[in-house]
Amino acid sequence: MNACGLIVEYNPFHNGHVYHIEEARKQSGADCMIAVMSGNFLQRGEPAVIDKFHRASAALQTGIDIILELPYIYAVQHSDLFADGAVKTLSEAGVSSICFGSESGSISNFKTSYYYFKEKESEFKITLKQFLDQGLSYPEASKRAYQHIGLTDKNMDLSKPNNILGYSYVKAIMENNLDIAPLTIQRTNNDFHDQTIASEIASATSIRKEMLKNDSLTSEIKSTMPEETAKQLMLYKDKASVWHAWENYFPILSYRVMTMSANEIAAIQDVEEGLENRILKTVHHATSFYDWVEAIKTKRYTWTRIQRIFVHILTNTKKADLSEIPIQTVPYVRVLGMTQRGREYLNRQKKLMNVPLVSKLTRRQPSVLSIEEKAAHAYYSILPSRKRNLLFKQELQTPIIQK
């Protein structure tokens, strides 16, 4: 059985994702569609609006055969580490291709850019360091370094968010010498960070913004997503009484920081160059999550970087914890859900895997999987205890089987 991999967040699953699945199936000719999906916290350092299990259920009803969880240690990271973990997870799952959306829409541009970059890599690194030394953030410094070596032209603009991720996927495939064909489709009708819904193909950002503003699913919002997504969004809200957003976590996060020392914050993943002092200094004056990030943000530390740090503070993820990440492969592959076709595929593929195939949290689990348990507790921490315990139990159950 031929499998195609997708790297996703589905926050929430919408019509653009349906188009992605259909086009990926056409391009790859795959029998089985496998998505590796971020868990409850996402790459840009945000809580997902609904948990990973309800997002997985929506996707399994709408064209995906297997949902794998991208481990937290990769999911809440910069694009290169995010891509490396996702690509290696899909490699263990045996995919023959990976298809991603991009502003470029041409896989040859990505391959050409990779080979060109390898020729200019030493020049890129020198230029990147120069821009970082000037106090620029890593994304801005990278953008200018790519521009310096000629990788921001109209054929491959590495200042665009999906091109950046796509390039990271291609780089991960090439540098790990994986037998996987990269494929891409052009994003249609919207930009990644569009703030307003303009058509039935809308950005996840605009959909979330309207959901949280209205605290309901209007007809306009429903028009952007499959019926099953709307069902899962409402089902989760009935259970949890909330769609998750950073402001919900502000009281817990600020309390946690107020009870930490500067040394304890300095030990948290991604905290560097005395940023712990800035975090401690601003917490006592912040009146909202938004205001707090604005007070901390600098040219060097972007909004996204600060959000990721705050996720790591919530989950108490330290630099030492991530030093245990295996370099050559992922530590395990975790299944969140599957269809009957996906089940048949995994029954064959699991015999070929080099790492454990995990279906749930257990008492005896590796330390890297224990990080997932902390992340789950942190995610549900804003809920009343009864609801929190009910939703956490999903972590201890077998994967979703979509019939």
N, C-alpha and C positions, 0 to 999 in steps of 0.2 A: 504494500500500500504506500503510495507516494504522498508525502506530507509537506505542506507549506507553513512556514512560521510567520507570525505577526507579533510585533512588540507594541504593547498597548497599555493604556490606563483606564479607558472607558469611564470617564468621570463627567457625565454619564455616557452610556452607550447611545449613539444617535445615528441619524440617517447617513451621515458621512462615513461612519464605520461600516454600515451595511454595504455602501458603495465600495469601500476598501476591500472587504471580504470577497465580494463578487468579482472585482477586477483582479484580485490576487489569485482567485481560483482559476480565472480565465488564463492569466499569464503563466501560471505555474503548471496548470493541468493536474493539480493535486486532488487526491481522493479524500484527504483528511486535512482540516484546517486547525492548526494549533496556535493558540495565543499565549504568550507569556505576559502576565499582567502584574503591574505594581499592586502591592497590598493596600492597607488602609492609609498609608502615607505615601505621597507621590514625589516625583523627581524634583519639582520646584519647591518642595518643602511645604506642602499643603495637606490637610486631611481630606480624604475623598468625601464627597457629599453623602454617599451611603457606603456601607462596608463592602469588602471584597466578595463576600458570598452572594449578596443580592446583585452586585454588578456582574458576577460570573453567571448567575441564573439568567439574566437578561441576554447575555451574549450566547449562551448555549441554546436559547430558544430561537436565535436569529442567525445561525450559520456557522458558529464555531463548534468544533467537535471536542476539543480538549482545552481547558484553561489551566495553565501552570502559574504558580505564584513566583514573581521575581523576588528573591530574598531581600529583606530590608537593607542588608549591607550593600546592595547594589542599587536598590530602588531610590533611596534618598541620597543621591550622589550627583556629582557633575556628569556631563554627558558621556565622557569616555568610559568611566567606570560603570555607569548605568548600561551603556551599550555592550561593554565587555561581558557583564553578568548575563544580560538578556541573550546575547548571541551564543554564549557557551551553554546556557540552559537549553536553548532550542537545538543546539548541536547534540547534546546528550539525548534529547528527545528524537533524534534521527531525522530531522527535516532535511529535504534536499534543496530547499530554497527559502529565502526570507524576503518578504515584500513589504515595503514601507512607502508612506506618502511623502512627497517632497515638493518644494516650489519649483525645482528644476524639471522633474519628470523624465529625466534621461539617465539611465544607469551608466551609459558610456561616459557621461560627464563625471560621474562619481569615480569611476575606475581611472580615467585619465587624470583626474585631480589627485587621486591617491599616489599614482606613480610620479607625478610632477612634484608632489609634496615630498616624497622620499628623496628626490634629487636635491631639494631645497631645505631639507629638514634642519641641517646645522644652522643655516642662515635664519630660519624661522625661530629656532630656540634662542639664538642670540638676540634677535629683535624682540621676541616675547619678553625676555628678561629685562631688556631696556625699558619697555613700556610698564612692566610690573614695578620696576624700581622707581618709576615716576609716580607711583601711587594709583595706577589704574586697576580696576577690577580684572579678574582673569578673563571673563567674557569679552570685555572691551579691549584688553591687551591682545587677546587672541585674534579678534576681528581686525585690529590694525596690523598685526603681524601677518595674517593671511593676505591682507591688502598689499602689504609691502612686497610679498613674494608673488603677487599676481593672482590670488585665488578669491577674488571678490568681483569678478566680471559677470556679465549677464548669463554666461553659460553655466557658471558654478559660483553662486554668491553665498559664501560661507558666513554672511551676516544674518541669513534667514534661519529661523529656529528649526524648521523641519529638514532643511539642507544640512544644518550642523549635526543633528541626530543621525540623519541618513549617512553622512560622511563617517560618523563614528561607528555605525554598523558595518559599513564596507571595510573600514580600517580594521575592526575587530576580526572580521572574516579573513582578510588578507594576512594580517600579522600572526594569526593563530593557525594559518595554513589549513583552514577548514574546507571540507568538500561541500560547500553550500553556495548556491547561485544567488547573488543579490538581485532583486527586482525592485522597480519603483513605479509608482503611479503619480500623476500630477494632482495636487490638491485642487479642488474645484470650489468656486463660488465664495470662499471665505478665507481670511487669514487666520492663523493659529490663535492670535490674541484679540480678534474682533470682539468688541464690547456689546454690540447690538445684534439682534436676530434680524436678518434681511431676507431670508428665504428658508425653505425647508431643509437646505443643507447649511447648517449654522455651526459655528465654533462651539466647543464645549465650554469655553470661557463665557460666551454670551448666554448660553443656556443656563449655566449655574447662576450667573448674575441675575437673570430674570426669575429663576426659581427662588433664590434667597430674598429678593426684593419683594416678591408677591407672597412668599410663604405658601405657595400653592402651584398647581400645574394649570396654567391658562391654556386656552385652545391654541394660542400661538406657540407656546412651549411644546405642547403635545404634537404639533405638526412637524417638529424637528426630529422626532424619535419614533422608533417602532412601538407598537402598543405594549409589548412586553416590558420595555424600559419604563414606561409610565406606570405600569402595574407594580414593578419592583420598587420604584421610587416611593409610591404611596404605601406599599406593604411595609417598607422599612420605616417610613415615618409613623405608621400606625404602631409599630413595635417600639420605636425609640423616642417618638414624639419630637424628633428634630432631624433636620438635614445639617450635616456637619460643616462648620466654617471656623476659621481661626478665632473669631471673636468669642465663640463658645468656650474656648480654652484659656482665654486671657486671665481669669481669676486663678486657675490652677497653675498656669505657667508663671505668673508673677509671684505667687506664694512660693513656688518651688525655688525660684531665683533668690527671693528674699531670705531663704533658709540655707543657701549655699555660700561657701566661702569663695574668694577669688581663685584659690588654688583648685577647688573642686570644679568650678566653671572652666578654668583653663585646661582641665583634663578632658573636657567634652570634645567629641569629634568636630573638627572644622574651626575650633576657636584658636586664633593665632594672634600674635603681635599685640598682646595686651588688651584684646577686645573684651576680655572678661571684666575689666574695669569699667568700660563704657556701658556694658550690660547692667552691671550693678549700680552705676551712677544714675542711669535713666529709669530704672524700674520704679523708684519711689515717686516719680513725677508723671508716669504714664497713666492715662485714663482709659485707654483702649489699646487693643493690639495694634491697630493701624498707627496710632500716635507713637507707640513705643518703637515700632520698626522705623518710622520716619526719624525719630530722635537718634537712633543708632546708625542708620544708613550713612555711608560715606562713598566717596569715589571708589575706594578699594572694596568696600563690602556692600554688595548689591542687595536689593530686597530679597531676591531668591536665596542668596547665600545666608542671610540672617534667618529666613524662614527655616532653612535646613538645620541651622544651628539650634533653633528653638525646638524643632522636632527631636533632635538628639538630646536636648535637655529634658524634654518630656519623657523620653524613653530611657534616659540615663545611659546613653550610648557613648562610651569613652573611646579615645584614640586607641587605647590598649585592646579594646574589644575587636576593633576592625583590623588590628595588626595580625589577627588569626585567620584572615581571609586567605584561602588557597589561591595561588597565583595561576597555576596551570589549568585549573578546572573549577567548577562550582562545587560547593560542599555536598549538595543534594539537589534533587528535583522534587518539588512538592505539587501534587495534583489538587486543585480546588474543585474541579468538576469535569464531567465528560458526557457525551452522548453514547449510544450503543456502538456507533462506528468508532468513536474515540476509545471506547473500552477495548474493542477488538484490536485496535492498533497498539495500545499500550501493553496488552497481554503479550504481544510479540516483541515489542521494542524493549521492554524492561529487562529482558535477558541479555541485551546488548549494552546496557548502560554500565558506565564505569563508576557511578556514584549511587547512593541509596535512592530509591523511589519512595517518597514520604507521602502519606495520605492524611495525617493529623498530628497534632501535638501529643506527646506522650511523657510519662515520668522519666523515662530514660531517653534522653535526646542530646545531641551534640550542642555545645555552647552557642554555636551560630544559630541554631534553631531556637534556643532559649531567648534570643533577641526578638524573635517573632512573637513570643509570648508576652514580653514586655511591651512591644509595640501594640499588641491587641489590647492589653490592659490600659495603656495610655489613650488609645483611640476611644474606648468606651467609657473612659473616666468621667466624662461630663454627664453621664446618664445616672438616674436613680439606681440604687443597688439592685433591685429586682430585675429591671430591664438590662442593666449592665451584665449581670450574671447569666441571664437568658441568652443574650447575644454572644457572650464569650464562649458559651458551650458549643457553638458551631466549630470552634477551633479543635474540639476534642472528638468530633464526629467524622465519619467517613465522607469522602467527597460526594458532591451532588451528582446524581445520575439522572440525566435528562432522557426520558423515554420518548 
